[in-house]
Amino acid sequence: MRVKLLAARAIALSQTTLPGAAECAATATAMARAIDHDVAVAYALAASWIAEPVSPQNDRRLDGARQILRIAYDNSEDALAPVGYLMLLTALLEQGDIRALDLELTGRSDTGRRFPGIHESEPAAWFRALRAILDGDLALAEQLVDEQRTISQVKPGSDAVAVHTSQVAIIRWMQGRIGECEDALLAARRDDPERPLWAAGLAWLWLRQGRRAAAGDLFWSLRDLDGIPTDRYWLSTLMIMGQLAIELGSRTFAADIYERLRPFRDRIVPLGFGTAFLGTTARTLGLLAEKLGRHGEARSHRERAVELARRIGAHAWLTEAQIELAEFSQRHGFDDIPASDLLAEAIATSTARGFRELRQRAAQQPTIRVMGRFEVVSADGVRAEWTSRKARELLKMLVAARGVAVSREVLMDALWPGVAPARLSNRFSVAVNAVRRALDPHRHLPRQQYVVTEGDSVRLNIANLDIDMERFHELVERADAESCREAEELYDQGLFTDEPYADWAIAARGRIEGIWFDRAAIG
């Protein structure tokens, strides 16, 4: 009875104070071993799993789950069965054994025969929604998530809220509607302030929306990685932090996250008790390795991400991993990686399953070259032939602005100096449309895919474009020897060389020169 009480206390404390939970679980384990009693051992195993869930040794977790269920059945200890079942479902997901997971969810496994009806429990319902998410069956996933939200006991900060918020966010990401989740993430952060997952998730969302300063402030508020609780949300939180570190963190910080994640490199990453899914650790490790200039490791991790996502049938994550591996191979000249085949499959899957944003990413990015000879190649791989000198100049000015919105009047004054803006509205619209046609001649993608018009301003969506000037900035920021050599090759070609006297081109060249000389001064 003492072991049961300690185990129950460990489970309760895991919601509020992890060190206290771990201490209770450790005491329960020691007592169970001392008395050598099966039921006591099972309770201690359950408490240890809930109180100390972070471990790269998944086989041990799977064996523990099966041991709990066996003891529960042999001793008619029904209270143990739901915990053992949840532990089993989570371990199977982490291991990527989807066939065994499906057997458990249909009730046709040994667990279902021993505990009739357990496959209709609340954890099973959440996992069925997760399976629909993995399959990319968005309509069914949304239906199951809404149904479970209705019948679950939901209170602020509870696991049910965490599961619902996370599953809805993942569905919206797959639909290309992730921005709709901001209010839910803000509410989760307010209601559960001790869980850094929500702050990390918000920073990730804001960065995607271009709110870099706000994302950076939130990201750096979480920079004490040792302060992230090693609970069931630790791995998913650290994965998001790793993805943020690509753009917001220093190389030292990125390297720290990389080393912390590396023991989990083969892990399928659940969120919480496994009822939501954040992909593979291998994908995040690939992103971090590239930032660190470790291109061999980056390739290995990216290929592993494709392999893992394919094995479990996680269609959206497989599509994402294929796109990123193809883009990586093109950036670094890995000609033995079949980039075109990867992108073709990614386009086919995202079109079939309705992954709108992934479909856009899988389309070949238009390339814009402004360092050296000016050249534009469209999303269809066609080199642009310019019939409008003003449209050509407009595109260069937008490239020089680096994705920052520029007012129409400023652009019109530069293109047609001395002419009243009221007389230029139609001509300016024609120039904007000519730029859009150069980038997407057959208009396969939304109008705002590359050139964004917002009120009285215009900007390039540089995230969707391959621009050599942006590449230069990325290389200089990395600062490793290989990146510096590549940056120097670009710098030596010159910037906007066919615009020697334009004020905006002179200013852009001055900024590039300042960055390059500062880098040289640092070393």
ZABAMI-345370 format. One record per residue (C-alpha): residue number from 1; x, y, z. Coordinates in steps of 0.02 Angstrom, whole numbers, plus 32768, in hexadecimal, padded with zeros to 4 digits. Layout:
BEGIN
{pt NUM {X Y Z}}
...
This chain:
BEGIN
{pt 1 {8000 8000 8000}}
{pt 2 {8090 8079 8025}}
{pt 3 {80D5 8060 7F76}}
{pt 4 {802B 8086 7F2A}}
{pt 5 {801D 8126 7F8D}}
{pt 6 {80CB 815E 7F5C}}
{pt 7 {80A9 8135 7EA6}}
{pt 8 {8004 8194 7EAA}}
{pt 9 {805C 8229 7EF9}}
{pt 10 {80E3 8224 7E73}}
{pt 11 {805F 8226 7DEB}}
{pt 12 {8005 82B8 7E3D}}
{pt 13 {80A6 831A 7E59}}
{pt 14 {80D8 8304 7DA3}}
{pt 15 {8054 8385 7D78}}
{pt 16 {80A7 840A 7DE5}}
{pt 17 {8157 83E3 7E25}}
{pt 18 {81C1 8367 7DC5}}
{pt 19 {824F 8354 7E44}}
{pt 20 {81D2 8324 7ECC}}
{pt 21 {817E 82A8 7E57}}
{pt 22 {8224 8259 7E29}}
{pt 23 {8254 8249 7EE1}}
{pt 24 {81B0 81F1 7F0A}}
{pt 25 {81C3 817F 7E74}}
{pt 26 {8274 8151 7EA5}}
{pt 27 {823D 8128 7F57}}
{pt 28 {81AD 80BF 7F16}}
{pt 29 {8224 8060 7EA2}}
{pt 30 {829F 803C 7F2F}}
{pt 31 {8214 7FFC 7FA0}}
{pt 32 {81C9 7F90 7F16}}
{pt 33 {8272 7F3E 7EF6}}
{pt 34 {828B 7F21 7FB0}}
{pt 35 {81E7 7EC5 7FC8}}
{pt 36 {81EF 7E70 7F1D}}
{pt 37 {8134 7E7D 7EFF}}
{pt 38 {80F0 7E81 7E4D}}
{pt 39 {8065 7EFF 7E6A}}
{pt 40 {80DB 7F73 7EC8}}
{pt 41 {8157 7F66 7E39}}
{pt 42 {80CF 7F94 7DBA}}
{pt 43 {8099 802D 7E1C}}
{pt 44 {814E 8064 7E2D}}
{pt 45 {816A 804D 7D71}}
{pt 46 {80D0 80B8 7D4A}}
{pt 47 {8109 8140 7DC1}}
{pt 48 {81BA 8141 7D79}}
{pt 49 {817A 814F 7CC6}}
{pt 50 {8108 81E2 7CEE}}
{pt 51 {8184 823B 7D61}}
{pt 52 {8221 821F 7CF8}}
{pt 53 {81E5 820B 7C45}}
{pt 54 {8281 824A 7BE9}}
{pt 55 {82EC 81B8 7BB2}}
{pt 56 {833D 8188 7B0C}}
{pt 57 {8326 80CF 7B3C}}
{pt 58 {827C 80AC 7AF0}}
{pt 59 {8289 7FEE 7AFA}}
{pt 60 {828E 7FF9 7BB7}}
{pt 61 {81F1 8064 7BB7}}
{pt 62 {8196 7FEA 7B46}}
{pt 63 {81C8 7F56 7BB3}}
{pt 64 {818F 7FB5 7C4D}}
{pt 65 {80E3 7FD6 7C02}}
{pt 66 {80CA 7F1F 7BD6}}
{pt 67 {8105 7EEB 7C83}}
{pt 68 {8085 7F5F 7CD5}}
{pt 69 {7FF8 7F19 7C6A}}
{pt 70 {802B 7E65 7C8F}}
{pt 71 {8030 7E84 7D4A}}
{pt 72 {7F89 7EE1 7D44}}
{pt 73 {7F38 7E4C 7CED}}
{pt 74 {7F87 7DC4 7D57}}
{pt 75 {7F58 7E1C 7DF9}}
{pt 76 {7EB0 7E68 7DC5}}
{pt 77 {7EF9 7F13 7DEB}}
{pt 78 {7E86 7F71 7D75}}
{pt 79 {7EC1 801E 7DAC}}
{pt 80 {7F6A 7FFA 7D5C}}
{pt 81 {7F25 7FD0 7CB0}}
{pt 82 {7F01 8080 7C6E}}
{pt 83 {7FAE 80BF 7C9F}}
{pt 84 {8003 8028 7C52}}
{pt 85 {7F9A 8039 7BB4}}
{pt 86 {7FC4 80F2 7B9F}}
{pt 87 {807B 80CB 7BBE}}
{pt 88 {8073 8041 7B3A}}
{pt 89 {8021 80B0 7AB6}}
{pt 90 {80A2 8138 7AD1}}
{pt 91 {8135 80BF 7AC9}}
{pt 92 {80F4 8070 7A28}}
{pt 93 {80E4 811C 79D8}}
{pt 94 {8194 814C 7A0F}}
{pt 95 {81D6 80AA 79C7}}
{pt 96 {8177 80C6 7925}}
{pt 97 {811D 801E 792F}}
{pt 98 {807C 805A 78DD}}
{pt 99 {8038 7FAD 78B9}}
{pt 100 {8040 7F7E 7972}}
{pt 101 {7FF5 8027 79A0}}
{pt 102 {7F62 8009 792A}}
{pt 103 {7F45 7F5D 7974}}
{pt 104 {7F3B 7FAA 7A21}}
{pt 105 {7EC1 8030 79E8}}
{pt 106 {7E4C 7FB1 7997}}
{pt 107 {7E48 7F42 7A32}}
{pt 108 {7E8B 7EAA 79D2}}
{pt 109 {7F2C 7E9D 7A36}}
{pt 110 {7F52 7E3A 7AD3}}
{pt 111 {7F2E 7ED8 7B36}}
{pt 112 {7E81 7EE5 7AEA}}
{pt 113 {7E5A 7E2F 7B10}}
{pt 114 {7E94 7E3E 7BC4}}
{pt 115 {7E40 7EE6 7BE5}}
{pt 116 {7DA2 7EEE 7B7A}}
{pt 117 {7D6E 7F9F 7B52}}
{pt 118 {7E16 7FF0 7B79}}
{pt 119 {7E28 801F 7AC2}}
{pt 120 {7D91 8091 7ADA}}
{pt 121 {7DE4 80F3 7B67}}
{pt 122 {7E0F 81AC 7B5D}}
{pt 123 {7EC8 818F 7B34}}
{pt 124 {7E95 811C 7AA5}}
{pt 125 {7E21 81A2 7A60}}
{pt 126 {7EAE 8222 7A5F}}
{pt 127 {7F22 81A6 7A0A}}
{pt 128 {7E9F 8181 7984}}
{pt 129 {7E9D 823B 795C}}
{pt 130 {7F5A 8234 7955}}
{pt 131 {7F54 81A3 78DA}}
{pt 132 {7EE2 8207 7867}}
{pt 133 {7F5F 8297 7873}}
{pt 134 {7FF0 8225 7843}}
{pt 135 {7F8C 81E5 77AE}}
{pt 136 {7F67 8297 7777}}
{pt 137 {7EAC 8275 7783}}
{pt 138 {7E86 8327 77B8}}
{pt 139 {7DC8 831D 77B8}}
{pt 140 {7DC5 8283 7827}}
{pt 141 {7E4E 82C8 7898}}
{pt 142 {7DEE 8368 78B6}}
{pt 143 {7D4E 8308 78D7}}
{pt 144 {7DA1 8296 7957}}
{pt 145 {7DF9 8326 79AF}}
{pt 146 {7D56 8388 79BE}}
{pt 147 {7CF8 82F0 79FF}}
{pt 148 {7D7A 82CD 7A83}}
{pt 149 {7D7F 8383 7AB8}}
{pt 150 {7CC5 837B 7AD7}}
{pt 151 {7CC9 82E2 7B48}}
{pt 152 {7D6E 8301 7BA4}}
{pt 153 {7D7B 8357 7C4A}}
{pt 154 {7DD1 83F8 7C19}}
{pt 155 {7E1A 8475 7C92}}
{pt 156 {7EA5 84F6 7C7A}}
{pt 157 {7F52 84A9 7C80}}
{pt 158 {7F11 83F6 7C74}}
{pt 159 {7F58 8371 7C02}}
{pt 160 {7EB3 836F 7BA2}}
{pt 161 {7EC9 8427 7B75}}
{pt 162 {7F7F 8409 7B46}}
{pt 163 {7F4E 8378 7AD6}}
{pt 164 {7EC0 83D7 7A82}}
{pt 165 {7F27 8475 7A66}}
{pt 166 {7FB7 8411 7A1E}}
{pt 167 {7F50 83A2 79AD}}
{pt 168 {7EED 8435 7967}}
{pt 169 {7F8F 8496 7949}}
{pt 170 {7FD9 8403 78E8}}
{pt 171 {7F3B 83F2 787E}}
{pt 172 {7F3F 84AD 7858}}
{pt 173 {7FF7 84A0 7828}}
{pt 174 {7FCD 8415 77AE}}
{pt 175 {7F3F 847F 7766}}
{pt 176 {7FB0 8517 7755}}
{pt 177 {7F49 8574 77D9}}
{pt 178 {7FC0 8572 786D}}
{pt 179 {7FA7 862D 788C}}
{pt 180 {7EF7 8607 78CC}}
{pt 181 {7F43 85B2 7965}}
{pt 182 {7F90 864E 79B1}}
{pt 183 {7F01 8670 7A2B}}
{pt 184 {7F01 85BB 7A67}}
{pt 185 {7FBD 85BF 7A84}}
{pt 186 {7FAF 8664 7AE1}}
{pt 187 {7F26 861B 7B4F}}
{pt 188 {7F8D 857F 7B71}}
{pt 189 {8021 85EA 7BA3}}
{pt 190 {7FB7 8652 7C1A}}
{pt 191 {7F62 85BA 7C69}}
{pt 192 {7FFF 854F 7C74}}
{pt 193 {8091 85C9 7C8A}}
{pt 194 {8108 8548 7CD3}}
{pt 195 {8107 84E3 7C31}}
{pt 196 {8185 8535 7BB9}}
{pt 197 {813E 84D4 7B25}}
{pt 198 {80BA 8559 7B08}}
{pt 199 {8135 85EB 7B07}}
{pt 200 {81A5 858B 7A8E}}
{pt 201 {8110 8565 7A20}}
{pt 202 {80DD 861B 7A1C}}
{pt 203 {818E 8652 79EF}}
{pt 204 {818E 85D3 7960}}
{pt 205 {80E6 8614 7920}}
{pt 206 {811B 86CB 792B}}
{pt 207 {81BC 86A7 78CF}}
{pt 208 {8159 8656 7841}}
{pt 209 {80EC 86F1 783B}}
{pt 210 {8183 8762 7829}}
{pt 211 {8175 87A8 78DB}}
{pt 212 {822E 878B 78F8}}
{pt 213 {8249 8804 7989}}
{pt 214 {81B8 87BF 79EE}}
{pt 215 {81EE 870C 79C8}}
{pt 216 {82A1 8735 79FB}}
{pt 217 {826D 877F 7AA2}}
{pt 218 {8207 86E5 7ACD}}
{pt 219 {828E 866F 7A8F}}
{pt 220 {8315 86BF 7AFB}}
{pt 221 {82A3 86BC 7B93}}
{pt 222 {82B6 85FE 7B87}}
{pt 223 {8372 85FC 7B6D}}
{pt 224 {8393 85A2 7C12}}
{pt 225 {8385 84F3 7BC9}}
{pt 226 {83AA 84A4 7C72}}
{pt 227 {830D 84F9 7CB1}}
{pt 228 {829A 849B 7C39}}
{pt 229 {8249 8414 7CA4}}
{pt 230 {827C 8365 7C70}}
{pt 231 {81C7 832F 7C6B}}
{pt 232 {8160 82E1 7BDF}}
{pt 233 {8167 8386 7B80}}
{pt 234 {8224 839B 7B89}}
{pt 235 {8253 834A 7AE3}}
{pt 236 {81CD 83A3 7A7F}}
{pt 237 {81F9 844B 7ACF}}
{pt 238 {82B2 8434 7AAA}}
{pt 239 {828A 8405 79F6}}
{pt 240 {822B 84A8 79DC}}
{pt 241 {82B8 8508 7A30}}
{pt 242 {8331 84B5 79B8}}
{pt 243 {82CB 84ED 7921}}
{pt 244 {82C5 859E 7966}}
{pt 245 {8380 859D 7984}}
{pt 246 {839D 858A 78C8}}
{pt 247 {8369 863F 78AE}}
{pt 248 {836E 868E 795A}}
{pt 249 {83FA 8637 79BA}}
{pt 250 {84B6 863F 79B8}}
{pt 251 {8520 85B0 7979}}
{pt 252 {8552 8588 7A2D}}
{pt 253 {849D 857F 7A63}}
{pt 254 {846F 8514 79CC}}
{pt 255 {84FF 849E 79F3}}
{pt 256 {84C1 848C 7AA7}}
{pt 257 {8413 8458 7A6C}}
{pt 258 {845F 83E4 79EA}}
{pt 259 {84C1 8385 7A6E}}
{pt 260 {8429 8376 7ADF}}
{pt 261 {83BE 8331 7A52}}
{pt 262 {843E 82BC 7A05}}
{pt 263 {841C 8228 7A7B}}
{pt 264 {8368 822B 7A39}}
{pt 265 {839A 822F 7980}}
{pt 266 {8330 8196 7953}}
{pt 267 {8299 81CD 79B6}}
{pt 268 {81EA 81EB 7978}}
{pt 269 {81B7 8280 79E2}}
{pt 270 {810E 827F 7A3A}}
{pt 271 {80CD 8310 7A9E}}
{pt 272 {8099 82F0 7B51}}
{pt 273 {805E 823C 7B64}}
{pt 274 {806B 8221 7AA8}}
{pt 275 {7FC0 825C 7A72}}
{pt 276 {800A 82E4 7A03}}
{pt 277 {809C 82D4 798C}}
{pt 278 {8128 834F 7963}}
{pt 279 {818A 82E9 78E5}}
{pt 280 {8239 82A5 78F5}}
{pt 281 {82D0 82DE 7957}}
{pt 282 {8337 82B7 78BC}}
{pt 283 {82E6 8348 785E}}
{pt 284 {8317 83C8 78E4}}
{pt 285 {83C5 837E 78F1}}
{pt 286 {83D8 8392 7835}}
{pt 287 {83A9 844A 783E}}
{pt 288 {8421 8469 78CF}}
{pt 289 {84B0 8409 787E}}
{pt 290 {84A2 8474 77E2}}
{pt 291 {84A7 8514 7849}}
{pt 292 {8545 84D1 789B}}
{pt 293 {8594 84AF 77F1}}
{pt 294 {8594 83F1 780C}}
{pt 295 {854E 83C6 7762}}
{pt 296 {8574 830C 7768}}
{pt 297 {8515 82FA 780B}}
{pt 298 {848B 836A 77CB}}
{pt 299 {8472 82F9 7734}}
{pt 300 {8470 825C 779F}}
{pt 301 {83ED 82A5 7816}}
{pt 302 {8380 82E4 7788}}
{pt 303 {8382 823B 7731}}
{pt 304 {8357 81E9 77D7}}
{pt 305 {82C3 8260 77EB}}
{pt 306 {8281 8228 7741}}
{pt 307 {8299 8171 776E}}
{pt 308 {8241 817E 7817}}
{pt 309 {81AD 81E3 77D5}}
{pt 310 {8198 8168 7745}}
{pt 311 {819F 80D2 77B9}}
{pt 312 {8110 810F 7827}}
{pt 313 {80AA 8158 7798}}
{pt 314 {80AF 820A 77DC}}
{pt 315 {8084 825A 7735}}
{pt 316 {8094 8312 775F}}
{pt 317 {813A 82F9 77B8}}
{pt 318 {817A 828B 772B}}
{pt 319 {814D 8313 76AE}}
{pt 320 {81A5 8397 7718}}
{pt 321 {8240 8329 772B}}
{pt 322 {8247 8307 766F}}
{pt 323 {823B 83C0 7646}}
{pt 324 {82C3 83EE 76C2}}
{pt 325 {8338 8363 7688}}
{pt 326 {8321 839A 75D3}}
{pt 327 {8342 8451 75FF}}
{pt 328 {83DA 841E 7665}}
{pt 329 {8422 83BB 75D4}}
{pt 330 {840B 844F 755E}}
{pt 331 {845D 84C9 75D7}}
{pt 332 {84F7 845F 75F3}}
{pt 333 {850B 8403 754E}}
{pt 334 {84E4 8351 7586}}
{pt 335 {84BF 8316 74D6}}
{pt 336 {84A4 8261 750C}}
{pt 337 {8407 8294 756C}}
{pt 338 {8371 8286 74F3}}
{pt 339 {832E 8334 7518}}
{pt 340 {82B3 833A 7486}}
{pt 341 {8268 8291 74B5}}
{pt 342 {8256 82C5 756A}}
{pt 343 {81FD 8366 7539}}
{pt 344 {818C 830D 74BC}}
{pt 345 {8153 8292 7542}}
{pt 346 {813C 8320 75BF}}
{pt 347 {80CF 837F 7543}}
{pt 348 {8067 82E4 751E}}
{pt 349 {8049 82BD 75D7}}
{pt 350 {8024 836F 760C}}
{pt 351 {7FAC 8385 757A}}
{pt 352 {7F51 82E2 75A1}}
{pt 353 {7F43 8302 765D}}
{pt 354 {7F20 83BD 7658}}
{pt 355 {7FC2 83F8 76A9}}
{pt 356 {7FB5 84A5 765D}}
{pt 357 {8050 84F6 76A5}}
{pt 358 {80BD 845D 7688}}
{pt 359 {8080 845A 75D3}}
{pt 360 {80BD 850B 75BE}}
{pt 361 {8164 84E2 760D}}
{pt 362 {817B 844A 759E}}
{pt 363 {816A 84B3 7501}}
{pt 364 {8215 84E4 74C2}}
{pt 365 {8245 858E 750B}}
{pt 366 {8264 8617 748C}}
{pt 367 {8319 864F 748D}}
{pt 368 {834F 8705 7488}}
{pt 369 {8405 8730 7469}}
{pt 370 {843B 87E3 748D}}
{pt 371 {84F1 87C1 74BB}}
{pt 372 {854A 87C1 7414}}
{pt 373 {84DC 87B3 737A}}
{pt 374 {8423 87D4 739D}}
{pt 375 {83B9 873B 737A}}
{pt 376 {830E 86FB 73AA}}
{pt 377 {82D4 8645 7394}}
{pt 378 {821C 8625 73B5}}
{pt 379 {81C8 85A0 7420}}
{pt 380 {81B5 853C 737E}}
{pt 381 {826F 8543 735A}}
{pt 382 {825C 85C4 72CE}}
{pt 383 {82D8 8653 72C0}}
{pt 384 {8278 86F8 72C3}}
{pt 385 {8277 8761 7225}}
{pt 386 {8251 8814 7257}}
{pt 387 {81E4 8881 71E8}}
{pt 388 {81D8 8908 726C}}
{pt 389 {8275 8961 72AA}}
{pt 390 {820F 89AD 7339}}
{pt 391 {81D3 8903 7376}}
{pt 392 {8286 88C2 7372}}
{pt 393 {82C1 8957 73D8}}
{pt 394 {822F 8946 7451}}
{pt 395 {8261 8892 7477}}
{pt 396 {8314 88C7 749B}}
{pt 397 {82D7 894F 7512}}
{pt 398 {826B 88D2 756F}}
{pt 399 {82FF 885A 757C}}
{pt 400 {8367 88E8 75C4}}
{pt 401 {82E0 8905 7649}}
{pt 402 {82FA 8850 7687}}
{pt 403 {8243 8829 76A5}}
{pt 404 {821B 88CD 76FD}}
{pt 405 {817C 8921 76BD}}
{pt 406 {819C 89BD 7655}}
{pt 407 {8115 8A3F 7633}}
{pt 408 {80D0 8A4A 7584}}
{pt 409 {80F7 8B04 757D}}
{pt 410 {81AF 8AE9 75A5}}
{pt 411 {81BC 8A65 751E}}
{pt 412 {815D 8ACD 749F}}
{pt 413 {81CB 8B65 74C0}}
{pt 414 {8267 8AFD 74A3}}
{pt 415 {8222 8AB0 7404}}
{pt 416 {81D3 8B4D 73BA}}
{pt 417 {8227 8BE2 740F}}
{pt 418 {81C8 8C84 7408}}
{pt 419 {8122 8C37 73D0}}
{pt 420 {808D 8C4E 7444}}
{pt 421 {805C 8BAA 749B}}
{pt 422 {7FA5 8BC2 7468}}
{pt 423 {7FD9 8BAB 73B3}}
{pt 424 {803D 8B0C 73D4}}
{pt 425 {7FC3 8A95 7429}}
{pt 426 {7F9D 8A30 738D}}
{pt 427 {8051 8A2C 7350}}
{pt 428 {808D 89F2 73FA}}
{pt 429 {800A 8966 7400}}
{pt 430 {8043 892C 7354}}
{pt 431 {80F8 8926 7391}}
{pt 432 {80C7 88C1 742C}}
{pt 433 {8066 8844 73C1}}
{pt 434 {80FB 8835 734B}}
{pt 435 {816A 8807 73DE}}
{pt 436 {80EA 8785 7415}}
{pt 437 {80E5 873B 7365}}
{pt 438 {81A2 8730 7360}}
{pt 439 {81A2 86CA 7401}}
{pt 440 {8107 8660 73DE}}
{pt 441 {80E1 8668 7323}}
{pt 442 {804F 85ED 7325}}
{pt 443 {8004 8630 73C7}}
{pt 444 {8003 8588 741E}}
{pt 445 {8014 85D7 74CA}}
{pt 446 {7FB6 865E 752D}}
{pt 447 {7FD4 8712 74F5}}
{pt 448 {8028 873D 759A}}
{pt 449 {80A0 86A8 7594}}
{pt 450 {8135 8711 755F}}
{pt 451 {8100 87C7 7554}}
{pt 452 {8095 8800 75E7}}
{pt 453 {802B 889D 75D9}}
{pt 454 {7FE8 88DD 767E}}
{pt 455 {7F89 8982 767E}}
{pt 456 {7FFE 8A05 7636}}
{pt 457 {809C 899B 7641}}
{pt 458 {80F2 8910 75E0}}
{pt 459 {8171 888E 7616}}
{pt 460 {81BF 87EB 75DD}}
{pt 461 {8197 874D 763D}}
{pt 462 {824F 8720 7644}}
{pt 463 {822E 867B 76A0}}
{pt 464 {81E3 8639 75FE}}
{pt 465 {8272 8675 758E}}
{pt 466 {8325 863D 7571}}
{pt 467 {8383 86E4 7572}}
{pt 468 {8440 86E4 756B}}
{pt 469 {844C 8783 75D5}}
{pt 470 {83EA 872E 7661}}
{pt 471 {845C 8698 764D}}
{pt 472 {84F1 870C 7666}}
{pt 473 {84AA 874C 770B}}
{pt 474 {848A 869A 7749}}
{pt 475 {853B 8664 771E}}
{pt 476 {858A 86F8 7776}}
{pt 477 {8522 86D6 7812}}
{pt 478 {855C 8620 7819}}
{pt 479 {8611 8657 7816}}
{pt 480 {865F 85AB 77FF}}
{pt 481 {86EE 859B 7781}}
{pt 482 {8689 854A 76F6}}
{pt 483 {85FB 85C8 7705}}
{pt 484 {8676 865A 7703}}
{pt 485 {86C6 8619 7663}}
{pt 486 {861D 860C 760F}}
{pt 487 {85ED 86BA 764E}}
{pt 488 {868F 8701 760A}}
{pt 489 {866B 86B8 755E}}
{pt 490 {85C2 8710 755D}}
{pt 491 {860A 87B3 759F}}
{pt 492 {8690 87B8 7519}}
{pt 493 {860A 87B5 7491}}
{pt 494 {85C7 885C 74CC}}
{pt 495 {8514 8891 74F5}}
{pt 496 {849D 88E2 7477}}
{pt 497 {852F 88FE 7401}}
{pt 498 {84B7 8930 7375}}
{pt 499 {8472 89BD 73E3}}
{pt 500 {8511 8A22 7406}}
{pt 501 {84BE 8ACA 742A}}
{pt 502 {8414 8AA4 7477}}
{pt 503 {840A 8AE6 752A}}
{pt 504 {83B6 8A49 756C}}
{pt 505 {843C 89DA 751B}}
{pt 506 {84CA 8A45 7562}}
{pt 507 {847C 8A38 7610}}
{pt 508 {8469 897A 7600}}
{pt 509 {851F 8968 75C9}}
{pt 510 {8555 89D1 765C}}
{pt 511 {84FA 895E 76D6}}
{pt 512 {8547 88C2 7689}}
{pt 513 {85F6 890F 7690}}
{pt 514 {85DE 8941 7746}}
{pt 515 {85AA 8890 7775}}
{pt 516 {863C 8844 7716}}
{pt 517 {86BE 88B8 7761}}
{pt 518 {8678 889E 7810}}
{pt 519 {8689 87E2 77F8}}
{pt 520 {873C 87F8 77BB}}
{pt 521 {8765 8863 7853}}
{pt 522 {8721 87DF 78CA}}
{pt 523 {878B 875B 7879}}
